[in-house]
Amino acid sequence: MSSPILILFVPFVLSFPSFALSTTPYTYSLSKGSSLSVEKPDHVLISPTGVFSAGFYSVGDNAYCFAIWFSEPLYDGSHTIVWMANRDQPINGRISELSLLKNGNLVLIDAGQLNVWATNTESISSVQLLLNDTGNLVLLTSEGLILWQSFDSPTDTLLPYQPLTRNTKLVSSRSQTNYSSGFYKLLFDDDNILRLVFDGPEISSVYWPDPWLISWEASRTSYNSSRIAVFNSSGHFKSSDKFGFTAVDSGIGIQRRLTMDHDGNIRLYSLDERRGTWSVSWQAKSQPCKIHGICGPNSLCTYVPHEKSGRRCSCIPGYKIKNHTDQSLGCEPDFTLTCNHGGEVGFIQLPHVEFYGYDINFYSNYTFESCEKQCLQLCDCYGFQYKFNWDNGFYNCYPKSLLLNGYRSPGFPDSMYIKLPKDSLLLYMKPAKEIKLDCSYPISLQLDRIYKKPKEHETLQFMIWLVGAIGGFEIICFVLYSLYRTRQDSDATTQSYLQVTTGLRKFSTDEPKKGNS
């Protein structure tokens, strides 16, 4: 089953220099008893042709990680990290060092003499630490035996010919600037299928391939035991579960990397060396809002094409932002509901909204009133999805125990109904609160509405009509009176003008009589 993999998985090209410390400004190897200091910026291992570098990389204020990166900086001066030893436990910027002990163990020592990371290797023979041009950091004996290599413990990135196996996985970073372990993983599951998994603080779920598909429906096979995936320098990817793809710019001579990004998408990148930028040549998910957990619980993901991320997160009505600095934590209730709420709650309709998963139960061919009643009777029901089954021609009811993986799309025809305090429904009839502000482009949010329209009272309708008629009559009278006053003022103005210009004044019919008398 793994023959396609073996074609791509050629032996690593180890272009190592001789076993001697370099006399040049750069260091090509590290021998027993030697160390690299965090306080010396020139203490960096360089691959033979200079493609990759390994050393201490600043990840914060006085915080460093031992890492491997592409030596050539990007257009903005930054470097692309491909591996980290201590991503979740940065070391101090003083005294800390990476040491190759005389027993053959490679150890990262913090300023407090604490062993933060180690290879846990031993050798009585001569040992060297080398960085080759594939980006693989290798601890090698003089006999050519590999004691340890970074390719066996990837962080968030695979390089060409670096295998992903049953014992390894890619784990995203927390954010673009926080290199610690995030919530998204690429791995082989127990069914031998390569999957993307959201592994949050409280909830885990599979979102690629689509979880409702059987393996063969997703063009995968679980009838293999090798569990290996790899891509070559031309951009061809093969996995033992029969999944594969080819980069849109396939061909030799391009630097490539496969990265589990912090937004939950796995992407193959190609380097434009002239511009100093990375471009996406393949990605697993084309719809960013379908990535689980991306906006956190009690929130909605909305597609916004003009934004870089392609999406925007917002709290659903009745909920508030939990943490303004981390949108993945989602939103929390801005109200209090007791289990014995009786008739104190209602529902607000969210059109074109779906919350995937976490169904308390499934009720087929249910009326709306029956679905509503089911959710009202369950203390742990926070809303329900009322979805039309086009194959059978009736509605299905899905009460929800958790409001996660919510997204709004005009292409989704059904609605979600959120349980809220009845006396607060009108208060929550407003646009959702955005978790992350982006003022560069305007956005219009569709207003949610209550699903039941109150019946209008006939007497109230008559009163409204009467008030409208009286108001209209008063407006007409006001307009006529204004026209009359305008004409009077116009006559007075004309009379003043004649008196000034001719010295004569216009008399009324009574004034001459008074003058003759």
Secondary structure as a PSIPRED ss2 file (coil, helix, strand):
# PSIPRED VFORMAT (PSIPRED V4.0)

   1 M C   1.000  0.000  0.000
   2 S C   1.000  0.000  0.000
   3 S H   0.000  1.000  0.000
   4 P H   0.000  1.000  0.000
   5 I H   0.000  1.000  0.000
   6 L H   0.000  1.000  0.000
   7 I H   0.000  1.000  0.000
   8 L H   0.000  1.000  0.000
   9 F C   1.000  0.000  0.000
  10 V C   1.000  0.000  0.000
  11 P C   1.000  0.000  0.000
  12 F C   1.000  0.000  0.000
  13 V C   1.000  0.000  0.000
  14 L C   1.000  0.000  0.000
  15 S C   1.000  0.000  0.000
  16 F C   1.000  0.000  0.000
  17 P C   1.000  0.000  0.000
  18 S C   1.000  0.000  0.000
  19 F C   1.000  0.000  0.000
  20 A C   1.000  0.000  0.000
  21 L C   1.000  0.000  0.000
  22 S C   1.000  0.000  0.000
  23 T C   1.000  0.000  0.000
  24 T C   1.000  0.000  0.000
  25 P C   1.000  0.000  0.000
  26 Y C   1.000  0.000  0.000
  27 T E   0.000  0.000  1.000
  28 Y C   1.000  0.000  0.000
  29 S E   0.000  0.000  1.000
  30 L E   0.000  0.000  1.000
  31 S E   0.000  0.000  1.000
  32 K C   1.000  0.000  0.000
  33 G C   1.000  0.000  0.000
  34 S C   1.000  0.000  0.000
  35 S E   0.000  0.000  1.000
  36 L E   0.000  0.000  1.000
  37 S E   0.000  0.000  1.000
  38 V C   1.000  0.000  0.000
  39 E C   1.000  0.000  0.000
  40 K C   1.000  0.000  0.000
  41 P C   1.000  0.000  0.000
  42 D C   1.000  0.000  0.000
  43 H C   1.000  0.000  0.000
  44 V C   1.000  0.000  0.000
  45 L E   0.000  0.000  1.000
  46 I E   0.000  0.000  1.000
  47 S C   1.000  0.000  0.000
  48 P C   1.000  0.000  0.000
  49 T C   1.000  0.000  0.000
  50 G C   1.000  0.000  0.000
  51 V C   1.000  0.000  0.000
  52 F E   0.000  0.000  1.000
  53 S E   0.000  0.000  1.000
  54 A E   0.000  0.000  1.000
  55 G E   0.000  0.000  1.000
  56 F E   0.000  0.000  1.000
  57 Y E   0.000  0.000  1.000
  58 S E   0.000  0.000  1.000
  59 V E   0.000  0.000  1.000
  60 G E   0.000  0.000  1.000
  61 D C   1.000  0.000  0.000
  62 N C   1.000  0.000  0.000
  63 A E   0.000  0.000  1.000
  64 Y E   0.000  0.000  1.000
  65 C E   0.000  0.000  1.000
  66 F E   0.000  0.000  1.000
  67 A E   0.000  0.000  1.000
  68 I E   0.000  0.000  1.000
  69 W E   0.000  0.000  1.000
  70 F E   0.000  0.000  1.000
  71 S C   1.000  0.000  0.000
  72 E C   1.000  0.000  0.000
  73 P C   1.000  0.000  0.000
  74 L C   1.000  0.000  0.000
  75 Y C   1.000  0.000  0.000
  76 D C   1.000  0.000  0.000
  77 G C   1.000  0.000  0.000
  78 S C   1.000  0.000  0.000
  79 H C   1.000  0.000  0.000
  80 T C   1.000  0.000  0.000
  81 I E   0.000  0.000  1.000
  82 V E   0.000  0.000  1.000
  83 W E   0.000  0.000  1.000
  84 M E   0.000  0.000  1.000
  85 A C   1.000  0.000  0.000
  86 N C   1.000  0.000  0.000
  87 R C   1.000  0.000  0.000
  88 D C   1.000  0.000  0.000
  89 Q C   1.000  0.000  0.000
  90 P C   1.000  0.000  0.000
  91 I E   0.000  0.000  1.000
  92 N E   0.000  0.000  1.000
  93 G C   1.000  0.000  0.000
  94 R C   1.000  0.000  0.000
  95 I C   1.000  0.000  0.000
  96 S C   1.000  0.000  0.000
  97 E E   0.000  0.000  1.000
  98 L E   0.000  0.000  1.000
  99 S E   0.000  0.000  1.000
 100 L E   0.000  0.000  1.000
 101 L C   1.000  0.000  0.000
 102 K C   1.000  0.000  0.000
 103 N C   1.000  0.000  0.000
 104 G C   1.000  0.000  0.000
 105 N C   1.000  0.000  0.000
 106 L E   0.000  0.000  1.000
 107 V E   0.000  0.000  1.000
 108 L E   0.000  0.000  1.000
 109 I E   0.000  0.000  1.000
 110 D C   1.000  0.000  0.000
 111 A C   1.000  0.000  0.000
 112 G C   1.000  0.000  0.000
 113 Q C   1.000  0.000  0.000
 114 L C   1.000  0.000  0.000
 115 N E   0.000  0.000  1.000
 116 V E   0.000  0.000  1.000
 117 W E   0.000  0.000  1.000
 118 A E   0.000  0.000  1.000
 119 T C   1.000  0.000  0.000
 120 N C   1.000  0.000  0.000
 121 T C   1.000  0.000  0.000
 122 E C   1.000  0.000  0.000
 123 S C   1.000  0.000  0.000
 124 I C   1.000  0.000  0.000
 125 S C   1.000  0.000  0.000
 126 S C   1.000  0.000  0.000
 127 V E   0.000  0.000  1.000
 128 Q E   0.000  0.000  1.000
 129 L E   0.000  0.000  1.000
 130 L E   0.000  0.000  1.000
 131 L E   0.000  0.000  1.000
 132 N C   1.000  0.000  0.000
 133 D C   1.000  0.000  0.000
 134 T C   1.000  0.000  0.000
 135 G C   1.000  0.000  0.000
 136 N C   1.000  0.000  0.000
 137 L E   0.000  0.000  1.000
 138 V E   0.000  0.000  1.000
 139 L E   0.000  0.000  1.000
 140 L E   0.000  0.000  1.000
 141 T E   0.000  0.000  1.000
 142 S C   1.000  0.000  0.000
 143 E C   1.000  0.000  0.000
 144 G C   1.000  0.000  0.000
 145 L C   1.000  0.000  0.000
 146 I E   0.000  0.000  1.000
 147 L E   0.000  0.000  1.000
 148 W E   0.000  0.000  1.000
 149 Q E   0.000  0.000  1.000
 150 S H   0.000  1.000  0.000
 151 F H   0.000  1.000  0.000
 152 D H   0.000  1.000  0.000
 153 S C   1.000  0.000  0.000
 154 P C   1.000  0.000  0.000
 155 T C   1.000  0.000  0.000
 156 D C   1.000  0.000  0.000
 157 T E   0.000  0.000  1.000
 158 L E   0.000  0.000  1.000
 159 L C   1.000  0.000  0.000
 160 P C   1.000  0.000  0.000
 161 Y C   1.000  0.000  0.000
 162 Q C   1.000  0.000  0.000
 163 P C   1.000  0.000  0.000
 164 L E   0.000  0.000  1.000
 165 T E   0.000  0.000  1.000
 166 R C   1.000  0.000  0.000
 167 N C   1.000  0.000  0.000
 168 T C   1.000  0.000  0.000
 169 K C   1.000  0.000  0.000
 170 L E   0.000  0.000  1.000
 171 V E   0.000  0.000  1.000
 172 S E   0.000  0.000  1.000
 173 S E   0.000  0.000  1.000
 174 R C   1.000  0.000  0.000
 175 S C   1.000  0.000  0.000
 176 Q C   1.000  0.000  0.000
 177 T C   1.000  0.000  0.000
 178 N C   1.000  0.000  0.000
 179 Y C   1.000  0.000  0.000
 180 S C   1.000  0.000  0.000
 181 S E   0.000  0.000  1.000
 182 G E   0.000  0.000  1.000
 183 F E   0.000  0.000  1.000
 184 Y E   0.000  0.000  1.000
 185 K E   0.000  0.000  1.000
 186 L E   0.000  0.000  1.000
 187 L E   0.000  0.000  1.000
 188 F E   0.000  0.000  1.000
 189 D C   1.000  0.000  0.000
 190 D C   1.000  0.000  0.000
 191 D C   1.000  0.000  0.000
 192 N C   1.000  0.000  0.000
 193 I C   1.000  0.000  0.000
 194 L E   0.000  0.000  1.000
 195 R E   0.000  0.000  1.000
 196 L E   0.000  0.000  1.000
 197 V E   0.000  0.000  1.000
 198 F E   0.000  0.000  1.000
 199 D E   0.000  0.000  1.000
 200 G C   1.000  0.000  0.000
 201 P C   1.000  0.000  0.000
 202 E C   1.000  0.000  0.000
 203 I C   1.000  0.000  0.000
 204 S E   0.000  0.000  1.000
 205 S E   0.000  0.000  1.000
 206 V E   0.000  0.000  1.000
 207 Y E   0.000  0.000  1.000
 208 W E   0.000  0.000  1.000
 209 P C   1.000  0.000  0.000
 210 D C   1.000  0.000  0.000
 211 P C   1.000  0.000  0.000
 212 W C   1.000  0.000  0.000
 213 L C   1.000  0.000  0.000
 214 I C   1.000  0.000  0.000
 215 S H   0.000  1.000  0.000
 216 W H   0.000  1.000  0.000
 217 E H   0.000  1.000  0.000
 218 A H   0.000  1.000  0.000
 219 S C   1.000  0.000  0.000
 220 R C   1.000  0.000  0.000
 221 T C   1.000  0.000  0.000
 222 S C   1.000  0.000  0.000
 223 Y C   1.000  0.000  0.000
 224 N C   1.000  0.000  0.000
 225 S C   1.000  0.000  0.000
 226 S C   1.000  0.000  0.000
 227 R C   1.000  0.000  0.000
 228 I E   0.000  0.000  1.000
 229 A E   0.000  0.000  1.000
 230 V E   0.000  0.000  1.000
 231 F E   0.000  0.000  1.000
 232 N C   1.000  0.000  0.000
 233 S C   1.000  0.000  0.000
 234 S C   1.000  0.000  0.000
 235 G C   1.000  0.000  0.000
 236 H E   0.000  0.000  1.000
 237 F E   0.000  0.000  1.000
 238 K E   0.000  0.000  1.000
 239 S E   0.000  0.000  1.000
 240 S C   1.000  0.000  0.000
 241 D C   1.000  0.000  0.000
 242 K C   1.000  0.000  0.000
 243 F C   1.000  0.000  0.000
 244 G E   0.000  0.000  1.000
 245 F E   0.000  0.000  1.000
 246 T E   0.000  0.000  1.000
 247 A C   1.000  0.000  0.000
 248 V C   1.000  0.000  0.000
 249 D C   1.000  0.000  0.000
 250 S C   1.000  0.000  0.000
 251 G C   1.000  0.000  0.000
 252 I C   1.000  0.000  0.000
 253 G C   1.000  0.000  0.000
 254 I C   1.000  0.000  0.000
 255 Q C   1.000  0.000  0.000
 256 R E   0.000  0.000  1.000
 257 R E   0.000  0.000  1.000
 258 L E   0.000  0.000  1.000
 259 T E   0.000  0.000  1.000
 260 M E   0.000  0.000  1.000
 261 D C   1.000  0.000  0.000
 262 H C   1.000  0.000  0.000
 263 D C   1.000  0.000  0.000
 264 G C   1.000  0.000  0.000
 265 N C   1.000  0.000  0.000
 266 I E   0.000  0.000  1.000
 267 R E   0.000  0.000  1.000
 268 L E   0.000  0.000  1.000
 269 Y E   0.000  0.000  1.000
 270 S E   0.000  0.000  1.000
 271 L E   0.000  0.000  1.000
 272 D E   0.000  0.000  1.000
 273 E C   1.000  0.000  0.000
 274 R C   1.000  0.000  0.000
 275 R C   1.000  0.000  0.000
 276 G C   1.000  0.000  0.000
 277 T E   0.000  0.000  1.000
 278 W E   0.000  0.000  1.000
 279 S E   0.000  0.000  1.000
 280 V E   0.000  0.000  1.000
 281 S E   0.000  0.000  1.000
 282 W E   0.000  0.000  1.000
 283 Q E   0.000  0.000  1.000
 284 A C   1.000  0.000  0.000
 285 K C   1.000  0.000  0.000
 286 S C   1.000  0.000  0.000
 287 Q C   1.000  0.000  0.000
 288 P H   0.000  1.000  0.000
 289 C H   0.000  1.000  0.000
 290 K H   0.000  1.000  0.000
 291 I C   1.000  0.000  0.000
 292 H C   1.000  0.000  0.000
 293 G C   1.000  0.000  0.000
 294 I C   1.000  0.000  0.000
 295 C C   1.000  0.000  0.000
 296 G C   1.000  0.000  0.000
 297 P C   1.000  0.000  0.000
 298 N C   1.000  0.000  0.000
 299 S E   0.000  0.000  1.000
 300 L E   0.000  0.000  1.000
 301 C E   0.000  0.000  1.000
 302 T E   0.000  0.000  1.000
 303 Y E   0.000  0.000  1.000
 304 V C   1.000  0.000  0.000
 305 P C   1.000  0.000  0.000
 306 H C   1.000  0.000  0.000
 307 E C   1.000  0.000  0.000
 308 K C   1.000  0.000  0.000
 309 S C   1.000  0.000  0.000
 310 G C   1.000  0.000  0.000
 311 R E   0.000  0.000  1.000
 312 R E   0.000  0.000  1.000
 313 C E   0.000  0.000  1.000
 314 S E   0.000  0.000  1.000
 315 C E   0.000  0.000  1.000
 316 I C   1.000  0.000  0.000
 317 P C   1.000  0.000  0.000
 318 G C   1.000  0.000  0.000
 319 Y E   0.000  0.000  1.000
 320 K E   0.000  0.000  1.000
 321 I E   0.000  0.000  1.000
 322 K C   1.000  0.000  0.000
 323 N C   1.000  0.000  0.000
 324 H C   1.000  0.000  0.000
 325 T C   1.000  0.000  0.000
 326 D C   1.000  0.000  0.000
 327 Q H   0.000  1.000  0.000
 328 S H   0.000  1.000  0.000
 329 L H   0.000  1.000  0.000
 330 G C   1.000  0.000  0.000
 331 C E   0.000  0.000  1.000
 332 E E   0.000  0.000  1.000
 333 P E   0.000  0.000  1.000
 334 D C   1.000  0.000  0.000
 335 F C   1.000  0.000  0.000
 336 T C   1.000  0.000  0.000
 337 L C   1.000  0.000  0.000
 338 T C   1.000  0.000  0.000
 339 C C   1.000  0.000  0.000
 340 N C   1.000  0.000  0.000
 341 H C   1.000  0.000  0.000
 342 G C   1.000  0.000  0.000
 343 G C   1.000  0.000  0.000
 344 E C   1.000  0.000  0.000
 345 V E   0.000  0.000  1.000
 346 G E   0.000  0.000  1.000
 347 F E   0.000  0.000  1.000
 348 I E   0.000  0.000  1.000
 349 Q E   0.000  0.000  1.000
 350 L E   0.000  0.000  1.000
 351 P E   0.000  0.000  1.000
 352 H C   1.000  0.000  0.000
 353 V E   0.000  0.000  1.000
 354 E E   0.000  0.000  1.000
 355 F E   0.000  0.000  1.000
 356 Y C   1.000  0.000  0.000
 357 G C   1.000  0.000  0.000
 358 Y C   1.000  0.000  0.000
 359 D E   0.000  0.000  1.000
 360 I C   1.000  0.000  0.000
 361 N C   1.000  0.000  0.000
 362 F C   1.000  0.000  0.000
 363 Y E   0.000  0.000  1.000
 364 S C   1.000  0.000  0.000
 365 N C   1.000  0.000  0.000
 366 Y C   1.000  0.000  0.000
 367 T C   1.000  0.000  0.000
 368 F H   0.000  1.000  0.000
 369 E H   0.000  1.000  0.000
 370 S H   0.000  1.000  0.000
 371 C H   0.000  1.000  0.000
 372 E H   0.000  1.000  0.000
 373 K H   0.000  1.000  0.000
 374 Q H   0.000  1.000  0.000
 375 C H   0.000  1.000  0.000
 376 L H   0.000  1.000  0.000
 377 Q H   0.000  1.000  0.000
 378 L C   1.000  0.000  0.000
 379 C C   1.000  0.000  0.000
 380 D C   1.000  0.000  0.000
 381 C C   1.000  0.000  0.000
 382 Y C   1.000  0.000  0.000
 383 G E   0.000  0.000  1.000
 384 F E   0.000  0.000  1.000
 385 Q E   0.000  0.000  1.000
 386 Y E   0.000  0.000  1.000
 387 K E   0.000  0.000  1.000
 388 F E   0.000  0.000  1.000
 389 N E   0.000  0.000  1.000
 390 W C   1.000  0.000  0.000
 391 D C   1.000  0.000  0.000
 392 N C   1.000  0.000  0.000
 393 G C   1.000  0.000  0.000
 394 F E   0.000  0.000  1.000
 395 Y E   0.000  0.000  1.000
 396 N E   0.000  0.000  1.000
 397 C E   0.000  0.000  1.000
 398 Y E   0.000  0.000  1.000
 399 P E   0.000  0.000  1.000
 400 K E   0.000  0.000  1.000
 401 S C   1.000  0.000  0.000
 402 L C   1.000  0.000  0.000
 403 L C   1.000  0.000  0.000
 404 L C   1.000  0.000  0.000
 405 N C   1.000  0.000  0.000
 406 G E   0.000  0.000  1.000
 407 Y E   0.000  0.000  1.000
 408 R E   0.000  0.000  1.000
 409 S C   1.000  0.000  0.000
 410 P C   1.000  0.000  0.000
 411 G C   1.000  0.000  0.000
 412 F C   1.000  0.000  0.000
 413 P C   1.000  0.000  0.000
 414 D C   1.000  0.000  0.000
 415 S E   0.000  0.000  1.000
 416 M E   0.000  0.000  1.000
 417 Y E   0.000  0.000  1.000
 418 I E   0.000  0.000  1.000
 419 K E   0.000  0.000  1.000
 420 L E   0.000  0.000  1.000
 421 P E   0.000  0.000  1.000
 422 K H   0.000  1.000  0.000
 423 D H   0.000  1.000  0.000
 424 S H   0.000  1.000  0.000
 425 L C   1.000  0.000  0.000
 426 L C   1.000  0.000  0.000
 427 L C   1.000  0.000  0.000
 428 Y C   1.000  0.000  0.000
 429 M C   1.000  0.000  0.000
 430 K C   1.000  0.000  0.000
 431 P C   1.000  0.000  0.000
 432 A C   1.000  0.000  0.000
 433 K C   1.000  0.000  0.000
 434 E E   0.000  0.000  1.000
 435 I C   1.000  0.000  0.000
 436 K C   1.000  0.000  0.000
 437 L C   1.000  0.000  0.000
 438 D C   1.000  0.000  0.000
 439 C C   1.000  0.000  0.000
 440 S C   1.000  0.000  0.000
 441 Y C   1.000  0.000  0.000
 442 P C   1.000  0.000  0.000
 443 I C   1.000  0.000  0.000
 444 S C   1.000  0.000  0.000
 445 L C   1.000  0.000  0.000
 446 Q C   1.000  0.000  0.000
 447 L C   1.000  0.000  0.000
 448 D C   1.000  0.000  0.000
 449 R E   0.000  0.000  1.000
 450 I E   0.000  0.000  1.000
 451 Y C   1.000  0.000  0.000
 452 K C   1.000  0.000  0.000
 453 K C   1.000  0.000  0.000
 454 P C   1.000  0.000  0.000
 455 K C   1.000  0.000  0.000
 456 E C   1.000  0.000  0.000
 457 H C   1.000  0.000  0.000
 458 E H   0.000  1.000  0.000
 459 T H   0.000  1.000  0.000
 460 L H   0.000  1.000  0.000
 461 Q H   0.000  1.000  0.000
 462 F H   0.000  1.000  0.000
 463 M H   0.000  1.000  0.000
 464 I H   0.000  1.000  0.000
 465 W H   0.000  1.000  0.000
 466 L H   0.000  1.000  0.000
 467 V H   0.000  1.000  0.000
 468 G H   0.000  1.000  0.000
 469 A H   0.000  1.000  0.000
 470 I H   0.000  1.000  0.000
 471 G H   0.000  1.000  0.000
 472 G H   0.000  1.000  0.000
 473 F H   0.000  1.000  0.000
 474 E H   0.000  1.000  0.000
 475 I H   0.000  1.000  0.000
 476 I H   0.000  1.000  0.000
 477 C H   0.000  1.000  0.000
 478 F H   0.000  1.000  0.000
 479 V H   0.000  1.000  0.000
 480 L H   0.000  1.000  0.000
 481 Y H   0.000  1.000  0.000
 482 S H   0.000  1.000  0.000
 483 L H   0.000  1.000  0.000
 484 Y H   0.000  1.000  0.000
 485 R H   0.000  1.000  0.000
 486 T H   0.000  1.000  0.000
 487 R H   0.000  1.000  0.000
 488 Q H   0.000  1.000  0.000
 489 D H   0.000  1.000  0.000
 490 S H   0.000  1.000  0.000
 491 D H   0.000  1.000  0.000
 492 A H   0.000  1.000  0.000
 493 T H   0.000  1.000  0.000
 494 T H   0.000  1.000  0.000
 495 Q H   0.000  1.000  0.000
 496 S H   0.000  1.000  0.000
 497 Y H   0.000  1.000  0.000
 498 L H   0.000  1.000  0.000
 499 Q H   0.000  1.000  0.000
 500 V H   0.000  1.000  0.000
 501 T H   0.000  1.000  0.000
 502 T H   0.000  1.000  0.000
 503 G C   1.000  0.000  0.000
 504 L C   1.000  0.000  0.000
 505 R C   1.000  0.000  0.000
 506 K C   1.000  0.000  0.000
 507 F C   1.000  0.000  0.000
 508 S C   1.000  0.000  0.000
 509 T C   1.000  0.000  0.000
 510 D C   1.000  0.000  0.000
 511 E H   0.000  1.000  0.000
 512 P H   0.000  1.000  0.000
 513 K H   0.000  1.000  0.000
 514 K H   0.000  1.000  0.000
 515 G H   0.000  1.000  0.000
 516 N H   0.000  1.000  0.000
 517 S C   1.000  0.000  0.000
